[in-house]
């Protein structure tokens, strides 16, 4: 059984985050509940897990649009010309105004972001590199290209590694803070808060705070409670905790029976 946590983004939008099946018998690679085909896996298990998530979310896994993520800021637009279920290559965000075309982001420590505006939905994969090059702002801008420049946008963040566990060298932490504080689309007033310390008192970064700040700077309403730390909580996959870890997903879909984000 793949655990699912629903997220609220308004009428006409379905949104969920999957987790790790901690009750299942251990497997050598990937982990029970893994939904990523790019991890070492057992195809039958992967297909069964995706079918289970599809049934629970009323989506067809064959129509999921997964991202081939590269830690950049490129955004794919899924439209009527995009084949249903096509993998979106070389991007870390995607948006669509199409109904029943699920967008899927895969993570195991990076911040998964689900977005909705009237008539459109989106996803973003916000790791350290993506946050510093502006993937969050790019995803919001692309969503507003579909929904309108003044459209209200909502976002929810999924499980990600927290500052308690995301240890980095001090010079890297300082460079990220300086980049986030710089003038430009990635600039945020809260950048100094992104600098943090682990629970064992070494330098760290607070990526969820950075993402929330970038969303607020873009005029986005961030809903939901604080997401759990993937490294601390065994209910989630974490690459830092286990390099052979699988991936959980964030899934968002615009439903046919209502205007998304209304």
Secondary structure as GFF3:
##gff-version 3
##sequence-region A 1 262
A	DSSP	beta_strand	4	6	.	.	.	ID=ss1
A	DSSP	beta_strand	13	18	.	.	.	ID=ss2
A	DSSP	alpha_helix	43	57	.	.	.	ID=ss3
A	DSSP	three_ten_helix	61	63	.	.	.	ID=ss4
A	DSSP	beta_strand	65	68	.	.	.	ID=ss5
A	DSSP	beta_strand	75	78	.	.	.	ID=ss6
A	DSSP	beta_strand	88	89	.	.	.	ID=ss7
A	DSSP	beta_strand	93	96	.	.	.	ID=ss8
A	DSSP	beta_strand	103	107	.	.	.	ID=ss9
A	DSSP	beta_strand	111	117	.	.	.	ID=ss10
A	DSSP	beta_strand	120	126	.	.	.	ID=ss11
A	DSSP	alpha_helix	128	133	.	.	.	ID=ss12
A	DSSP	alpha_helix	135	147	.	.	.	ID=ss13
A	DSSP	beta_strand	153	157	.	.	.	ID=ss14
A	DSSP	alpha_helix	170	181	.	.	.	ID=ss15
A	DSSP	alpha_helix	191	194	.	.	.	ID=ss16
A	DSSP	beta_strand	195	197	.	.	.	ID=ss17
A	DSSP	beta_strand	203	205	.	.	.	ID=ss18
A	DSSP	alpha_helix	207	217	.	.	.	ID=ss19
A	DSSP	beta_strand	221	223	.	.	.	ID=ss20
A	DSSP	beta_strand	248	254	.	.	.	ID=ss21
###
